[in-house]
């Protein structure tokens, strides 16, 4: 992940934490003056970005000296082998984000305006840096509602472009209001509206059962289906093996009746399944349906046309027909099964019961919308999101 992508991830976290977490901390009386705001922001950032910090050697520091001034909070990147210099500050390669905070109950605007100027001083002192800057202001005073209201003058907004974000908390009509104004152009849709964090999604993906669902096996035959020019025995085998993979019938352990499949020196064993599933797989391998698959992959026929053909694979479950759809356009049509469907329902706040299962194409289309939104919000590879769910 390059630095710009890392900064976008940090930016999304900061904006979401301000609106969703800091607002709740304020409502629950956790915040008393500026230091508790700083502590809360540090805590939420450390929690939300835990995986990113570890993976990319990032750290969060308070009272950080930068550009001749002292910043309230900084997110920095250390070198690959920190601890070998006279001082830890000498191990810092890059300053990714600076956050200046103010928390006042009333009184003069000067304290806030001084911090705006402080950001300008940072930028002037480090003109070549790519640091992103954030003003996090809580002012417990009554404001008039003005769309995109800013602490910056029009002249200041010129130098703030691509570099600065305003995070504000203040009263409008007696109600505390939390806003984000992004001069930096990052993450217009920053809200993370899921019951699990990105870090939890990443951790869950790391526990995915690769022994039962080999990534190499899946990827190899997905690539065969993705590159085939016409219906061939190789394409037919690829689709067959993928269907068995979906059913959990591919293993590294041999059974008496297993079929042996070797991929780049690694041996896999494909075992049998129920008569009902075998019949569904046989239907999926018919030349006519494989040809429809190629046409759907190449966008010569629509999803609506394709699903009408695929629906014939089985009349008892939606899982195999939707997986057949996934084979041909994997990035746009995710894998559906009972587990991910229940995760989706739980995320919606619904009660998950023993009979909670997907039954229809309408259910699949619901899940597609949820899944594709998650991939965009998480800014992760779709397969990693799938494994995490």
HUZI-V209144 format. One record per residue. N is the residue number from 1. RES is the residue in one letter. BURIAL is 1 if it has 9 or more other C-alpha atoms within 8 Angstrom, else 0. Layout:
[[N & RES & BURIAL] [N & RES & BURIAL]]
//
This chain:
[[1 & X & 0] [2 & X & 0] [3 & X & 0] [4 & X & 0] [5 & X & 0] [6 & X & 1] [7 & X & 1] [8 & X & 1] [9 & X & 1] [10 & X & 1] [11 & X & 1] [12 & X & 1] [13 & X & 1] [14 & X & 1] [15 & X & 1] [16 & X & 1] [17 & X & 1] [18 & X & 1] [19 & X & 1] [20 & X & 0] [21 & X & 1] [22 & X & 1] [23 & X & 1] [24 & X & 0] [25 & X & 1] [26 & X & 1] [27 & X & 0] [28 & X & 0] [29 & X & 0] [30 & X & 0] [31 & X & 1] [32 & X & 0] [33 & X & 0] [34 & X & 1] [35 & X & 0] [36 & X & 1] [37 & X & 1] [38 & X & 1] [39 & X & 0] [40 & X & 1] [41 & X & 1] [42 & X & 1] [43 & X & 0] [44 & X & 1] [45 & X & 1] [46 & X & 1] [47 & X & 0] [48 & X & 1] [49 & X & 1] [50 & X & 1] [51 & X & 0] [52 & X & 0] [53 & X & 1] [54 & X & 0] [55 & X & 0] [56 & X & 0] [57 & X & 1] [58 & X & 1] [59 & X & 1] [60 & X & 1] [61 & X & 1] [62 & X & 0] [63 & X & 0] [64 & X & 1] [65 & X & 0] [66 & X & 0] [67 & X & 0] [68 & X & 0] [69 & X & 0] [70 & X & 0] [71 & X & 1] [72 & X & 1] [73 & X & 1] [74 & X & 1] [75 & X & 1] [76 & X & 1] [77 & X & 1] [78 & X & 1] [79 & X & 1] [80 & X & 0] [81 & X & 0] [82 & X & 1] [83 & X & 0] [84 & X & 0] [85 & X & 0] [86 & X & 0] [87 & X & 0] [88 & X & 1] [89 & X & 0] [90 & X & 0] [91 & X & 1] [92 & X & 1] [93 & X & 0] [94 & X & 0] [95 & X & 1] [96 & X & 1] [97 & X & 1] [98 & X & 1] [99 & X & 1] [100 & X & 1] [101 & X & 1] [102 & X & 1] [103 & X & 1] [104 & X & 1] [105 & X & 0] [106 & X & 0] [107 & X & 0] [108 & X & 0] [109 & X & 0] [110 & X & 0] [111 & X & 0] [112 & X & 1] [113 & X & 1] [114 & X & 0] [115 & X & 1] [116 & X & 1] [117 & X & 0] [118 & X & 0] [119 & X & 1] [120 & X & 1] [121 & X & 1] [122 & X & 1] [123 & X & 1] [124 & X & 0] [125 & X & 0] [126 & X & 0] [127 & X & 0] [128 & X & 0] [129 & X & 0] [130 & X & 0] [131 & X & 1] [132 & X & 1] [133 & X & 1] [134 & X & 1] [135 & X & 1] [136 & X & 1] [137 & X & 1] [138 & X & 1] [139 & X & 1] [140 & X & 1] [141 & X & 0] [142 & X & 1] [143 & X & 0] [144 & X & 0] [145 & X & 0] [146 & X & 0] [147 & X & 0] [148 & X & 0] [149 & X & 0] [150 & X & 0] [151 & X & 0] [152 & X & 0] [153 & X & 0] [154 & X & 0] [155 & X & 0] [156 & X & 0] [157 & X & 1] [158 & X & 0] [159 & X & 0] [160 & X & 1] [161 & X & 1] [162 & X & 0] [163 & X & 1] [164 & X & 1] [165 & X & 1] [166 & X & 1] [167 & X & 1] [168 & X & 1] [169 & X & 1] [170 & X & 1] [171 & X & 1] [172 & X & 1] [173 & X & 0] [174 & X & 0] [175 & X & 0] [176 & X & 0] [177 & X & 1] [178 & X & 1] [179 & X & 0] [180 & X & 1] [181 & X & 1] [182 & X & 1] [183 & X & 1] [184 & X & 1] [185 & X & 0] [186 & X & 0] [187 & X & 0] [188 & X & 0] [189 & X & 0] [190 & X & 1] [191 & X & 0] [192 & X & 0] [193 & X & 0] [194 & X & 0] [195 & X & 0] [196 & X & 0] [197 & X & 0] [198 & X & 0] [199 & X & 1] [200 & X & 0] [201 & X & 1] [202 & X & 1] [203 & X & 1] [204 & X & 1] [205 & X & 1] [206 & X & 0] [207 & X & 0] [208 & X & 0] [209 & X & 0] [210 & X & 0] [211 & X & 0] [212 & X & 1] [213 & X & 1] [214 & X & 1] [215 & X & 0] [216 & X & 0] [217 & X & 0] [218 & X & 1] [219 & X & 0] [220 & X & 1] [221 & X & 1] [222 & X & 1] [223 & X & 0] [224 & X & 1] [225 & X & 1] [226 & X & 0] [227 & X & 0] [228 & X & 1] [229 & X & 0] [230 & X & 0] [231 & X & 1] [232 & X & 0] [233 & X & 0] [234 & X & 0] [235 & X & 1] [236 & X & 1] [237 & X & 0] [238 & X & 1] [239 & X & 1] [240 & X & 1] [241 & X & 1] [242 & X & 1] [243 & X & 1] [244 & X & 1] [245 & X & 1] [246 & X & 1] [247 & X & 0] [248 & X & 1] [249 & X & 1] [250 & X & 1] [251 & X & 1] [252 & X & 0] [253 & X & 0] [254 & X & 0] [255 & X & 0] [256 & X & 0] [257 & X & 0] [258 & X & 1] [259 & X & 0] [260 & X & 0] [261 & X & 0] [262 & X & 0] [263 & X & 1] [264 & X & 0] [265 & X & 0] [266 & X & 0] [267 & X & 1] [268 & X & 1] [269 & X & 1] [270 & X & 1] [271 & X & 1] [272 & X & 0] [273 & X & 0] [274 & X & 0] [275 & X & 0] [276 & X & 0] [277 & X & 0] [278 & X & 1] [279 & X & 0] [280 & X & 1] [281 & X & 1] [282 & X & 0] [283 & X & 1] [284 & X & 1] [285 & X & 1] [286 & X & 0] [287 & X & 0] [288 & X & 0] [289 & X & 1] [290 & X & 1] [291 & X & 1] [292 & X & 1] [293 & X & 1] [294 & X & 1] [295 & X & 1] [296 & X & 1] [297 & X & 1] [298 & X & 0] [299 & X & 0] [300 & X & 0] [301 & X & 1] [302 & X & 0] [303 & X & 0] [304 & X & 0] [305 & X & 0] [306 & X & 1] [307 & X & 1] [308 & X & 0] [309 & X & 1] [310 & X & 1] [311 & X & 1] [312 & X & 0] [313 & X & 1] [314 & X & 1] [315 & X & 0] [316 & X & 0] [317 & X & 0] [318 & X & 1] [319 & X & 1] [320 & X & 1] [321 & X & 1] [322 & X & 1] [323 & X & 1] [324 & X & 1] [325 & X & 1] [326 & X & 1] [327 & X & 1] [328 & X & 1] [329 & X & 1] [330 & X & 1] [331 & X & 0] [332 & X & 0] [333 & X & 1] [334 & X & 1] [335 & X & 0] [336 & X & 1] [337 & X & 1] [338 & X & 1] [339 & X & 0] [340 & X & 1] [341 & X & 1] [342 & X & 1] [343 & X & 1] [344 & X & 1] [345 & X & 1] [346 & X & 1] [347 & X & 1] [348 & X & 0] [349 & X & 0] [350 & X & 0] [351 & X & 0] [352 & X & 0] [353 & X & 0] [354 & X & 0] [355 & X & 0] [356 & X & 0] [357 & X & 0] [358 & X & 1] [359 & X & 0] [360 & X & 0] [361 & X & 0] [362 & X & 0] [363 & X & 1] [364 & X & 1] [365 & X & 0] [366 & X & 0] [367 & X & 1] [368 & X & 1] [369 & X & 0] [370 & X & 1] [371 & X & 1] [372 & X & 1] [373 & X & 0] [374 & X & 1] [375 & X & 1] [376 & X & 0] [377 & X & 0] [378 & X & 0] [379 & X & 0] [380 & X & 0] [381 & X & 0] [382 & X & 0] [383 & X & 0] [384 & X & 1] [385 & X & 1] [386 & X & 1] [387 & X & 1] [388 & X & 1] [389 & X & 1]]
//
